[in-house]
């Protein structure tokens, strides 16, 4: 069983990219556009771990919505 301390509350861009299975450049772009929420801690930019799950859930909802008839 993992201890709560084993999972960091905030991730670096590189850690977030690795968890999502995407590149660092794309992760920076998603953060810059606001698609993935991030916070500033001092001079550092970090991504709260739960924001990755929120991003993926938002993508899932977008992909499951049926197109509306025009």
Secondary structure as UniProt FT lines:
FT   HELIX           4..6
FT   STRAND          10..11
FT   HELIX           13..20
FT   HELIX           24..33
FT   STRAND          39..41
FT   TURN            42..43
FT   STRAND          44..48
FT   HELIX           49..64
//
